[in-house]
Amino acid sequence: MEAAPMILDPVLPVWALVIVGGALAVFAIVQLVAPGRGRGRGRWMWLSRLVMVLLLVLVALRPTLPASTLPPAASGDVDVYFVVDTTSSMAAEDWGDGEPRLTGVREDILTIAETLIGARVSLVTFDAVTVHRVPLTTDVSALAQATRALEQEITTYSAGSSIDEPVDYLTDILTTDASENPERSRILYYLGDGEQTSGQAPGSFAELAAAVDGGAVLGYGTDAGGPMKQYTGYDDGTEPGYIQDYSTGADAISRINERALGTIADELGVPYIHRDADSSVAEATEGIRVGNVETPDEVPASPGEFYWIAAIPLAALALLELAWMLSTVLRSGAGGRIRTGRRVSHG
């Protein structure tokens, strides 16, 4: 096997090290060749300091041999897409003990992703626009981080929800995935409350069915519904108020529309599952097999760092410099006491 080339992993930008190290080296050279240095102790100390500068720059450049093996990576044969409604209605407080529906969404995504470990995962959200927050990846931690950060849309930007908003975008990415990776299965989870407030009838999801091999439509909310807190996009230290129903002057109430969610499920060819805090989401992953998840047998090698080779003589020269400084101070102090004790004759 051909040896890997040595690389540099500097603690500062190389240009900064060149400027600082060069200035210190030039200063040491000027002192070293200054007239009157001769061959005494002072000249040797400035030569030592020049060597220390060069060694310090070498340590800061951190010469390294890269790891000889790559980190292990899971490789199943399933792509999982989570499509999440983040309109204001998903902030309705009828999940569990009066929590927002998005709380349940976050919990369910993380549980499903953990169950289907090894699959590639992706996160798409939609409100007024569709956003692809996490492209397909085997890095579940990236999905988890994005999921925990999910928030409802900013209230002032809300212009009515449309449950079919992501259809065009999903059609594009799913058909592209199917054409590029025909050997992989595509699982789609649609997580929402089915509330359509845009004033228009929702479009169909049927065109996506050919690109979807499984999944589920997960519904959040209750028939009684719940109020929704406003969201400004920032925290100013005050408790946000609730979104108002201007026709009544009271808090607006959002209710789940299970008929609309059931229609989406039928069009996609997947089951509809109503979710609540007292039940398990395990039903959503039944029958889904990620396939053989393979990881390399080799443990990834740590990169070999060689800065310590230069650090050893640097430390030795630094100790020599410290010893020289201490001896100089001690000699100066002793000389001062002798001069202080000398008698002066006035003749």
CORFEN-V351225 format. One record per pair of residues at least 24 apart in sequence whose C-alpha atoms are under 6 Angstrom apart, sorted by the first residue. I is the first residue (numbers start at 1). J is the second residue. D is the distance in Angstrom with one decimal. If there is no record, write none. Layout:
BEGIN
i: (I,I)
j: (J,J)
d: (D,D)
END
This chain:
BEGIN
i: (6,6,7,7,8,8,8,8,9,9,10,10,10,11,25,52,55,59,62,63,64,64,65,65,66,67,67,67,69,69,70,71,72,72,73,74,74,74,74,75,75,75,76,76,76,76,76,76,77,77,77,78,78,78,78,79,79,79,79,80,80,80,80,81,81,81,82,82,83,83,83,83,84,84,85,85,85,86,86,86,86,87,87,87,88,88,89,91,92,92,92,93,93,94,94,96,106,118,130,154,154,154,155,155,160,160,161,161,161,162,162,164,164,171,185,186,186,187,187,187,188,189,189,189,190,191,192,192,193,193,193,194,194,194,195,205,206,206,209,215,216,216,216,217,217,218,218,219,219,220,221,222,222,223,223,225,225,225,226,226,227,227)
j: (64,65,63,64,61,62,63,64,61,62,60,61,62,60,50,314,310,307,307,306,304,305,303,304,303,301,302,303,300,301,300,300,295,296,295,118,293,294,295,118,293,294,118,119,290,291,292,293,184,290,291,119,184,185,290,119,120,121,186,121,186,187,188,121,122,188,123,189,124,125,189,190,125,191,125,126,192,126,127,152,153,127,152,153,152,153,254,228,226,227,228,226,227,221,226,277,147,293,166,231,232,233,230,231,197,198,196,197,198,196,198,202,203,208,213,212,213,213,214,215,215,215,216,217,217,218,219,220,219,220,256,257,260,261,257,267,267,268,268,270,270,271,272,265,272,273,274,274,275,275,256,255,256,255,256,253,254,255,253,254,252,253)
d: (5.6,4.7,5.8,5.3,5.8,5.6,4.6,5.8,6.0,5.2,5.6,4.1,5.4,5.6,5.8,5.7,5.7,4.8,5.1,5.7,5.5,4.4,5.7,4.9,4.8,5.2,5.4,4.3,5.3,5.9,5.8,5.1,5.4,5.4,5.7,5.2,5.7,5.7,5.5,5.9,5.2,5.7,5.1,5.2,5.5,5.4,5.7,4.7,5.0,5.9,5.9,5.0,5.4,4.8,5.5,5.8,4.8,5.9,4.8,4.7,6.0,4.7,6.0,6.0,4.9,4.9,4.9,4.9,4.8,5.6,6.0,4.8,4.7,4.9,6.0,5.3,5.0,5.8,5.4,4.7,6.0,4.7,5.6,5.5,5.5,5.9,5.8,5.2,4.9,5.1,4.4,4.9,5.8,5.8,5.2,4.9,5.8,5.9,5.7,5.2,5.3,5.8,5.7,5.3,4.9,4.4,5.4,5.1,5.3,5.2,5.7,5.7,5.6,5.8,5.9,5.3,5.3,5.7,4.8,4.9,4.7,5.3,5.1,5.7,4.7,4.8,5.4,5.9,5.3,5.0,5.0,4.8,5.4,5.2,5.6,5.5,4.5,5.7,4.6,5.9,5.1,5.1,5.8,5.6,4.8,5.0,5.8,4.7,5.7,5.6,4.9,5.9,5.5,5.5,5.9,5.9,5.2,4.2,5.2,5.6,5.8,4.7)
END
